Structure formats: structure tokens, C-alpha cells
Amino acid sequence: MGDEQAAKKIIDKTIMIELSDKFPDVVSGVDVPSPNRATARIDSSKVHEIMQFLLDKGFDHLSCISGVDYPPDKMEVVYHVTSYSGPLVLTLKASMPRDNPNIDSLCDIYWNANWYERETYELYGIKFNNCPYMKVLLLTEEMEGEWPLRKDYAGYPNPT
């Protein structure tokens, strides 16, 4: 077995155990529903540390960051990370209070995080602490602060 095949096998079989062992108090709800998918809930205060750990373990591609609104009191940031050398996709979910939704930026870990963070901020109002460039990405400046994907937005889900 070549080095690349060995790396794929290690990533596929052990990363969720390693993640749970490294962060026992902040990782929960671990599930591996298929050979190429794994999910977990993570404490929002440790997202930066967890993602750095995953990058160091070979998860070098941030595929997506998105927001989820759970009125009246909770919001969630969902991360999808994978490895260019392995087929496993990790989905990590971090919850936070809806009245003050903020989480650390991953821009210093993954180069493409800024686009996803800007989009999530504009559409849900989730603030990414230390994000270096929070300029408007999708909405007009007049709509800034309206959070159109929150479920209490006027006209949701059919804006007029």
C-alpha cells in the first residue's frame, strides 16, 4: 500500500475518534453514517482550535460554511471540511444564542473562509470574530443588517 493510500485509510478510520479524544468536553453527537461521511456537534467557543486540529490532520479543504436559524433562541453554523487526499467529508455544527450570534473566523486557517463567512453574516447576521474583510458580498448596502434568511424576516420564505 502506497503512502497516499495509507493516509486515506487513516483519515477515514480514525479522525472522529481522534477529534473526540482531543476535545472530549466540546465534541458531541459524533455519527459516521457512511464510509465517506461523518458528523459532530462542536462547542462554538472552540471552533478555531478544532479546525486547526483538522487542518493539521490533513483536512485541507473547507467546502462550505452556512447558517441555520432556529427561532426563537438558537442559531447554528455548519462547516463542511474534507481532504484532497481522502474521500471523507466532515460536517461540524456549532450552536450559539440567537440574540448574540458570533463565532471565531477561520480566515487564518482556510484561505476561502472569508467568502463563506461574509455570505453567512449578510444573510443570517452571524458575526465572525476577527474576520479581516467583512465587506458586503451579495446584498445591496441598503439591505445590510436585514438578515433575509432568518425566519422572522418579513416575507420569509417568499420575499416580495
C-alpha positions in Angstrom: 0.0 0.0 0.0 1.4 3.4 -1.0 1.8 6.4 1.3 -1.2 8.1 -0.2 -3.5 5.1 0.2 -2.3 4.7 3.8 -3.1 8.4 4.5 -6.6 7.9 3.1 -7.2 4.8 5.2 -6.0 6.6 8.4 -8.2 9.7 7.8 -11.2 7.6 7.0 -11.0 5.3 10.0 -9.7 7.4 12.9 -10.4 11.1 12.7 -13.7 11.1 14.6 -12.1 9.1 17.4 -9.1 11.5 17.5 -11.3 14.5 17.4 -13.4 13.2 20.3 -10.3 12.2 22.3 -8.6 15.6 21.7 -11.7 17.6 22.6 -13.8 15.4 24.9 -15.7 18.3 26.5 -16.6 20.1 23.3 -17.3 17.4 20.7 -20.6 15.5 20.9 -23.1 13.7 18.8 -20.5 12.0 16.7 -22.0 10.0 13.9 -20.5 8.2 10.9 -23.5 7.4 8.8 -21.4 6.1 5.8 -17.8 5.4 4.9 -17.3 8.9 3.4 -19.5 11.0 5.8 -19.1 11.9 9.4 -20.8 14.5 11.6 -20.4 16.0 15.1 -21.6 18.9 17.2 -18.9 21.2 18.5 -18.8 23.9 21.0 -18.8 27.3 19.2 -16.1 28.7 21.6 -13.6 26.1 20.3 -14.2 26.1 16.5 -10.9 27.8 15.7 -8.9 25.2 17.7 -10.9 22.3 16.3 -10.5 23.4 12.7 -6.7 24.0 13.2 -6.5 20.4 14.5 -8.4 19.1 11.5 -6.2 21.0 9.1 -3.1 19.6 10.8 -4.6 16.1 10.4 -5.0 16.6 6.6 -8.4 18.2 6.2 -7.2 20.8 3.9 -10.3 21.9 2.1 -13.1 24.0 3.6 -16.0 23.1 1.3 -18.7 25.3 2.9 -19.9 27.4 5.8 -23.6 28.1 6.2 -26.0 29.3 8.8 -29.2 27.8 10.2 -31.8 29.8 12.1 -33.8 28.0 14.9 -36.1 30.7 16.4 -36.7 31.8 19.0 -33.3 31.3 20.7 -30.7 29.4 18.7 -28.6 29.7 15.5 -26.1 27.3 14.1 -23.0 27.5 11.9 -22.4 24.4 9.8 -19.0 23.6 8.4 -18.1 21.0 5.7 -14.4 20.1 5.6 -12.7 17.4 3.6 -9.3 16.3 2.4 -8.0 16.5 -1.1 -6.3 13.2 -0.4 -9.2 11.3 1.1 -13.0 10.9 0.4 -14.3 11.7 4.0 -16.5 14.8 4.3 -16.9 16.1 7.9 -19.9 18.1 8.8 -19.5 20.0 12.1 -22.3 22.0 13.7 -21.7 24.8 16.2 -24.7 26.4 18.1 -25.0 29.8 19.6 -27.6 32.1 21.1 -29.7 33.9 18.5 -29.6 37.2 20.4 -25.8 37.4 20.0 -24.7 35.0 17.2 -20.9 35.2 16.9 -18.1 32.7 16.4 -14.4 32.9 15.6 -13.3 33.4 12.0 -11.4 30.7 10.2 -9.8 33.0 7.6 -6.3 32.5 9.1 -6.8 28.7 8.8 -8.6 28.3 5.4 -8.0 30.8 2.7 -11.5 30.6 1.3 -13.4 31.0 4.6 -13.8 34.8 4.0 -16.4 34.3 1.3 -18.5 31.9 3.3 -18.3 34.0 6.4 -19.3 37.1 4.6 -22.3 35.4 3.0 -23.4 33.9 6.3 -23.1 37.2 8.1 -25.1 39.0 5.4 -27.9 36.5 5.2 -28.1 35.4 8.9 -26.4 38.1 10.9 -23.9 35.7 12.4 -20.7 37.6 13.2 -17.3 36.1 12.6 -14.8 37.4 15.2 -11.6 38.6 13.6 -12.7 38.2 10.0 -10.4 40.6 8.2 -12.7 41.7 5.4 -16.5 41.9 6.2 -17.4 44.0 3.1 -20.8 43.4 1.6 -20.8 40.4 -0.8 -24.3 39.7 -2.0 -26.8 42.2 -0.7 -27.0 45.9 -1.5 -25.7 48.2 1.2 -29.2 49.3 1.8 -30.2 45.8 2.9 -27.2 45.4 5.3 -28.5 44.3 8.7 -31.8 42.9 7.5 -30.7 39.2 7.6 -33.0 37.9 4.9 -32.6 34.2 5.6 -33.7 34.5 9.2 -37.1 33.0 9.7 -38.5 36.2 11.2 -37.6 38.3 8.1 -40.6 40.0 6.6 -41.8 37.8 3.7 -39.9 34.7 4.7 -39.8 32.3 2.9 -41.2 34.2 -0.1 -39.8 37.8 -0.1 -41.7 40.2 -2.3 
